[in-house]
Every structure is written in structure tokens, then in C-alpha cells.
């Protein structure tokens, strides 16, 4: 089940489909991001999509936890064009924790922010 949910999440994320992405999350779900910090899924994705002109996602690997099959990690390449037209590419890992109903209850984003810092500083100035 989680592989299908992960693929669905990545497709909706790449499409900038706010309602579609949020439909995959449980009420009160939390996202932790190196750039945005910790916030509700609704606040995170609203901000991300406002900051994004276009994104392309290339999945690399999906890993399922040995101790808890409801926890998976997906590694992908993220080609991100920000709203001001600035572009950057980086490798990303999303660690996703599903609830018993298959909805995402926690998502932790892991990546090296170094390639993004100069681009991000220009957008947030």
C-alpha cells in the first residue's frame, strides 16, 4: 500500500496539486523541512506551492522500515523552479509515516540546503 501512496504523493507534489497532496494527509499532520521548519501539512504545502513556479521529480529509491512498515523513505531528485524563475536541483529524501488508515501523519524532509541557500535568499529577501 505505501508504495502506491508514495507514488501518488510524488505525482501530486510535482503537479503542484495542493488539494490532491493534502488529501493524502491525516488531520493535524506535520511536515518538517530544512528551509521552512516544522509546520502543519496545510501550511507547508500552501507556502511551498506559492514559492514554486514548476517542479519536476525523478524518483530514485523507496525504502520501507524493517521495524515499522508504515514508515517509508523515498529518495528523489527535485528540480525546482521558484516563483521568481530561479532554478535549482537537489537530491531529497522524504521520510513518511503513515497512520493506520494509510494517510500521512508525519513527513520529514532531508536534504543538503547548500545548493539552495543563495537561490532561497533571493526569494525570501
C-alpha positions as protocol buffer text, in pm:
chain_id: "A"
residue {
  index: 1
  type: UNK
  ca { x: 0 y: 0 z: 0 }
}
residue {
  index: 2
  type: UNK
  ca { x: 267 y: 253 z: 96 }
}
residue {
  index: 3
  type: UNK
  ca { x: 448 y: 227 z: -242 }
}
residue {
  index: 4
  type: UNK
  ca { x: 128 y: 331 z: -421 }
}
residue {
  index: 5
  type: UNK
  ca { x: 73 y: 615 z: -173 }
}
residue {
  index: 6
  type: UNK
  ca { x: 431 y: 734 z: -217 }
}
residue {
  index: 7
  type: UNK
  ca { x: 397 y: 735 z: -597 }
}
residue {
  index: 8
  type: UNK
  ca { x: 67 y: 922 z: -566 }
}
residue {
  index: 9
  type: UNK
  ca { x: 227 y: 1176 z: -331 }
}
residue {
  index: 10
  type: UNK
  ca { x: 521 y: 1240 z: -568 }
}
residue {
  index: 11
  type: UNK
  ca { x: 289 y: 1281 z: -868 }
}
residue {
  index: 12
  type: UNK
  ca { x: 68 y: 1532 z: -688 }
}
residue {
  index: 13
  type: UNK
  ca { x: 369 y: 1715 z: -546 }
}
residue {
  index: 14
  type: UNK
  ca { x: 525 y: 1754 z: -893 }
}
residue {
  index: 15
  type: UNK
  ca { x: 192 y: 1873 z: -1034 }
}
residue {
  index: 16
  type: UNK
  ca { x: 155 y: 2139 z: -764 }
}
residue {
  index: 17
  type: UNK
  ca { x: -183 y: 1989 z: -674 }
}
residue {
  index: 18
  type: UNK
  ca { x: -244 y: 2137 z: -329 }
}
residue {
  index: 19
  type: UNK
  ca { x: -582 y: 1972 z: -269 }
}
residue {
  index: 20
  type: UNK
  ca { x: -453 y: 1640 z: -403 }
}
residue {
  index: 21
  type: UNK
  ca { x: -145 y: 1643 z: -182 }
}
residue {
  index: 22
  type: UNK
  ca { x: -339 y: 1745 z: 127 }
}
residue {
  index: 23
  type: UNK
  ca { x: -595 y: 1469 z: 68 }
}
residue {
  index: 24
  type: UNK
  ca { x: -316 y: 1219 z: 139 }
}
residue {
  index: 25
  type: UNK
  ca { x: -251 y: 1362 z: 487 }
}
residue {
  index: 26
  type: UNK
  ca { x: -426 y: 1290 z: 815 }
}
residue {
  index: 27
  type: UNK
  ca { x: -580 y: 1578 z: 1006 }
}
residue {
  index: 28
  type: UNK
  ca { x: -314 y: 1753 z: 1212 }
}
residue {
  index: 29
  type: UNK
  ca { x: -29 y: 1604 z: 1009 }
}
residue {
  index: 30
  type: UNK
  ca { x: 310 y: 1771 z: 1047 }
}
residue {
  index: 31
  type: UNK
  ca { x: 585 y: 1839 z: 794 }
}
residue {
  index: 32
  type: UNK
  ca { x: 943 y: 1917 z: 894 }
}
residue {
  index: 33
  type: UNK
  ca { x: 1160 y: 2087 z: 630 }
}
residue {
  index: 34
  type: UNK
  ca { x: 1516 y: 2224 z: 642 }
}
residue {
  index: 35
  type: UNK
  ca { x: 1403 y: 2553 z: 481 }
}
residue {
  index: 36
  type: UNK
  ca { x: 1050 y: 2601 z: 612 }
}
residue {
  index: 37
  type: UNK
  ca { x: 1084 y: 2445 z: 956 }
}
residue {
  index: 38
  type: UNK
  ca { x: 810 y: 2247 z: 1133 }
}
residue {
  index: 39
  type: UNK
  ca { x: 450 y: 2324 z: 1040 }
}
residue {
  index: 40
  type: UNK
  ca { x: 118 y: 2169 z: 955 }
}
residue {
  index: 41
  type: UNK
  ca { x: 96 y: 1998 z: 619 }
}
residue {
  index: 42
  type: UNK
  ca { x: -159 y: 2256 z: 500 }
}
residue {
  index: 43
  type: UNK
  ca { x: 70 y: 2549 z: 587 }
}
residue {
  index: 44
  type: UNK
  ca { x: 380 y: 2382 z: 445 }
}
residue {
  index: 45
  type: UNK
  ca { x: 233 y: 2289 z: 106 }
}
residue {
  index: 46
  type: UNK
  ca { x: 48 y: 2618 z: 70 }
}
residue {
  index: 47
  type: UNK
  ca { x: 379 y: 2801 z: 119 }
}
residue {
  index: 48
  type: UNK
  ca { x: 576 y: 2563 z: -99 }
}
residue {
  index: 49
  type: UNK
  ca { x: 334 y: 2591 z: -391 }
}
residue {
  index: 50
  type: UNK
  ca { x: 322 y: 2969 z: -359 }
}
residue {
  index: 51
  type: UNK
  ca { x: 704 y: 2970 z: -382 }
}
residue {
  index: 52
  type: UNK
  ca { x: 709 y: 2732 z: -681 }
}
residue {
  index: 53
  type: UNK
  ca { x: 668 y: 2804 z: -1049 }
}
residue {
  index: 54
  type: UNK
  ca { x: 745 y: 2448 z: -1157 }
}
residue {
  index: 55
  type: UNK
  ca { x: 886 y: 2128 z: -1016 }
}
residue {
  index: 56
  type: UNK
  ca { x: 999 y: 1801 z: -1163 }
}
residue {
  index: 57
  type: UNK
  ca { x: 1054 y: 1492 z: -954 }
}
residue {
  index: 58
  type: UNK
  ca { x: 1262 y: 1193 z: -1054 }
}
residue {
  index: 59
  type: UNK
  ca { x: 1215 y: 904 z: -808 }
}
residue {
  index: 60
  type: UNK
  ca { x: 1530 y: 707 z: -725 }
}
residue {
  index: 61
  type: UNK
  ca { x: 1450 y: 461 z: -443 }
}
residue {
  index: 62
  type: UNK
  ca { x: 1185 y: 378 z: -186 }
}
residue {
  index: 63
  type: UNK
  ca { x: 1279 y: 213 z: 143 }
}
residue {
  index: 64
  type: UNK
  ca { x: 1044 y: 52 z: 396 }
}
residue {
  index: 65
  type: UNK
  ca { x: 1137 y: 35 z: 763 }
}
residue {
  index: 66
  type: UNK
  ca { x: 1222 y: -309 z: 899 }
}
residue {
  index: 67
  type: UNK
  ca { x: 1068 y: -224 z: 1234 }
}
residue {
  index: 68
  type: UNK
  ca { x: 752 y: -46 z: 1114 }
}
residue {
  index: 69
  type: UNK
  ca { x: 610 y: -98 z: 762 }
}
residue {
  index: 70
  type: UNK
  ca { x: 409 y: 222 z: 798 }
}
residue {
  index: 71
  type: UNK
  ca { x: 734 y: 422 z: 782 }
}
residue {
  index: 72
  type: UNK
  ca { x: 897 y: 463 z: 442 }
}
residue {
  index: 73
  type: UNK
  ca { x: 1164 y: 684 z: 293 }
}
residue {
  index: 74
  type: UNK
  ca { x: 1164 y: 795 z: -68 }
}
residue {
  index: 75
  type: UNK
  ca { x: 1473 y: 936 z: -235 }
}
residue {
  index: 76
  type: UNK
  ca { x: 1426 y: 1155 z: -541 }
}
residue {
  index: 77
  type: UNK
  ca { x: 1584 y: 1430 z: -745 }
}
residue {
  index: 78
  type: UNK
  ca { x: 1396 y: 1757 z: -715 }
}
residue {
  index: 79
  type: UNK
  ca { x: 1426 y: 2007 z: -1000 }
}
residue {
  index: 80
  type: UNK
  ca { x: 1271 y: 2318 z: -852 }
}
residue {
  index: 81
  type: UNK
  ca { x: 1191 y: 2643 z: -1029 }
}
residue {
  index: 82
  type: UNK
  ca { x: 1090 y: 2908 z: -780 }
}
residue {
  index: 83
  type: UNK
  ca { x: 820 y: 3167 z: -840 }
}
residue {
  index: 84
  type: UNK
  ca { x: 1082 y: 3426 z: -943 }
}
residue {
  index: 85
  type: UNK
  ca { x: 1221 y: 3192 z: -1211 }
}
residue {
  index: 86
  type: UNK
  ca { x: 1532 y: 3087 z: -1016 }
}
residue {
  index: 87
  type: UNK
  ca { x: 1609 y: 2719 z: -1059 }
}
residue {
  index: 88
  type: UNK
  ca { x: 1793 y: 2461 z: -855 }
}
residue {
  index: 89
  type: UNK
  ca { x: 1830 y: 2083 z: -844 }
}
residue {
  index: 90
  type: UNK
  ca { x: 1899 y: 1869 z: -541 }
}
residue {
  index: 91
  type: UNK
  ca { x: 1865 y: 1518 z: -404 }
}
residue {
  index: 92
  type: UNK
  ca { x: 1597 y: 1480 z: -140 }
}
residue {
  index: 93
  type: UNK
  ca { x: 1473 y: 1213 z: 99 }
}
residue {
  index: 94
  type: UNK
  ca { x: 1123 y: 1230 z: 242 }
}
residue {
  index: 95
  type: UNK
  ca { x: 1066 y: 1011 z: 547 }
}
residue {
  index: 96
  type: UNK
  ca { x: 695 y: 939 z: 557 }
}
residue {
  index: 97
  type: UNK
  ca { x: 500 y: 796 z: 849 }
}
residue {
  index: 98
  type: UNK
  ca { x: 153 y: 665 z: 768 }
}
residue {
  index: 99
  type: UNK
  ca { x: -130 y: 620 z: 1015 }
}
residue {
  index: 100
  type: UNK
  ca { x: -340 y: 302 z: 1034 }
}
residue {
  index: 101
  type: UNK
  ca { x: -569 y: 432 z: 758 }
}
residue {
  index: 102
  type: UNK
  ca { x: -284 y: 487 z: 511 }
}
residue {
  index: 103
  type: UNK
  ca { x: -278 y: 865 z: 547 }
}
residue {
  index: 104
  type: UNK
  ca { x: 45 y: 1055 z: 605 }
}
residue {
  index: 105
  type: UNK
  ca { x: 68 y: 1172 z: 966 }
}
residue {
  index: 106
  type: UNK
  ca { x: 427 y: 1296 z: 962 }
}
residue {
  index: 107
  type: UNK
  ca { x: 669 y: 1379 z: 683 }
}
residue {
  index: 108
  type: UNK
  ca { x: 1032 y: 1473 z: 747 }
}
residue {
  index: 109
  type: UNK
  ca { x: 1226 y: 1617 z: 454 }
}
residue {
  index: 110
  type: UNK
  ca { x: 1602 y: 1564 z: 445 }
}
residue {
  index: 111
  type: UNK
  ca { x: 1843 y: 1733 z: 203 }
}
residue {
  index: 112
  type: UNK
  ca { x: 2158 y: 1940 z: 188 }
}
residue {
  index: 113
  type: UNK
  ca { x: 2050 y: 2303 z: 185 }
}
residue {
  index: 114
  type: UNK
  ca { x: 2382 y: 2429 z: 48 }
}
residue {
  index: 115
  type: UNK
  ca { x: 2274 y: 2431 z: -320 }
}
residue {
  index: 116
  type: UNK
  ca { x: 1958 y: 2621 z: -223 }
}
residue {
  index: 117
  type: UNK
  ca { x: 2086 y: 2890 z: 9 }
}
residue {
  index: 118
  type: UNK
  ca { x: 2171 y: 3158 z: -248 }
}
residue {
  index: 119
  type: UNK
  ca { x: 1855 y: 3095 z: -451 }
}
residue {
  index: 120
  type: UNK
  ca { x: 1638 y: 3088 z: -139 }
}
residue {
  index: 121
  type: UNK
  ca { x: 1793 y: 3407 z: -1 }
}
residue {
  index: 122
  type: UNK
  ca { x: 1692 y: 3592 z: -317 }
}
residue {
  index: 123
  type: UNK
  ca { x: 1333 y: 3471 z: -296 }
}
residue {
  index: 124
  type: UNK
  ca { x: 1290 y: 3545 z: 75 }
}
residue {
  index: 125
  type: UNK
  ca { x: 1452 y: 3896 z: 60 }
}
